[in-house]
Amino acid sequence: METTEVAHNFHLIHARIQQAALAYQRDPASIQLLAVSKMQPLSALRSAIACGQQHFGENYAQDALEKITALNNPSLVWHFIGAIQSNKTRLLAEHFAWIETLASLKHAQRLNEQRPPQLPPLNVCIQVNLHDEPQKAGVKAAAVAELAQAIRQLPRLRLRGLMTIPAYQSDFAQQRQAHRALAFLRDTLENQGIQLDTLSMGMSDDLEAAIAEGATQVRIGTALFGTRLAK
Ligand SMILES: *Cc1c(COP(=O)(O)O)cnc(C)c1O
């Protein structure tokens, strides 16, 4: 995709975020755009950076490391949003600012041990499998509080919030229902004294529904960069 197309999409997405924020009485500045750059060439990331984008989401640790190294730009903030493999936790702990797909205490402990001392604590979100879909990663809603309490004991991790990838729905009201369930879970945890400032939910097709229910971060790939390359 050409730089001008990425720039065009970038402005369209910000307009969608702005409109949805206004429609649901939210401050647009409280909603962060995470540019999901998995399987996109470096040129696509450079186009987004030229528009001022700083937060990027990547799903594959090794691919991400190549991009992080090639761009070598300390103002970029890298979020890992893919499946965590135990043999890649060190790479994640060393090169990312955020891990949004944390779903096991074992991975949390490894990331905590492997986070380099000169870096600030690693921001993490617990990935929630809201409806217990067997093919999907994430912790069941009923198990989130226990994992959250355990993560809070790990000094090199900073628990920021919850993330989910709801089942695909074309209907706006149904999209909202899934996002509302994540917001409800966040409220439940806050009532137990666990403060969370991040709700990572909403992608290219459902960002309005996510914003309606309180998303603080929307993760946008195809609507920004177009179709992904094959893996
Ligand atoms: C790929 C991906 C996205 C982006 O999805 P699009 O539909 O391309 O916007 C968002 N979140 C996660 C976890 C992803 O893996």
The ligand as an SDF file (V2000), in Angstrom:
LIG
                    3D

 15 15  0  0  0  0  0  0  0  0999 V2000
   -4.6730   -9.0170   13.7240 C   0  0  0  0  0  0  0  0  0  0  0  0
   -5.1770   -8.5250   15.0040 C   0  0  0  0  0  0  0  0  0  0  0  0
   -5.8800   -7.3180   15.0900 C   0  0  0  0  0  0  0  0  0  0  0  0
   -6.2060   -6.4390   13.9110 C   0  0  0  0  0  0  0  0  0  0  0  0
   -7.2830   -6.9630   13.2070 O   0  0  0  0  0  0  0  0  0  0  0  0
   -7.8880   -6.1910   11.9510 P   0  0  0  0  0  0  0  0  0  0  0  0
   -9.1930   -6.8710   11.7300 O   0  0  0  0  0  0  0  0  0  0  0  0
   -6.9320   -6.3590   10.8340 O   0  0  0  0  0  0  0  0  0  0  0  0
   -8.0600   -4.7570   12.3240 O   0  0  0  0  0  0  0  0  0  0  0  0
   -6.2770   -6.8910   16.3490 C   0  0  0  0  0  0  0  0  0  0  0  0
   -6.0160   -7.6110   17.4450 N   0  0  0  0  0  0  0  0  0  0  0  0
   -5.3510   -8.7750   17.3940 C   0  0  0  0  0  0  0  0  0  0  0  0
   -5.0950   -9.5240   18.6480 C   0  0  0  0  0  0  0  0  0  0  0  0
   -4.9270   -9.2740   16.1700 C   0  0  0  0  0  0  0  0  0  0  0  0
   -4.2800  -10.4420   16.1480 O   0  0  0  0  0  0  0  0  0  0  0  0
  1  2  1  0
  2  3  1  0
  2 14  2  0
  3  4  1  0
  3 10  2  0
  4  5  1  0
  5  6  1  0
  6  7  2  0
  6  8  1  0
  6  9  1  0
 10 11  1  0
 11 12  2  0
 12 13  1  0
 12 14  1  0
 14 15  1  0
M  END
$$$$
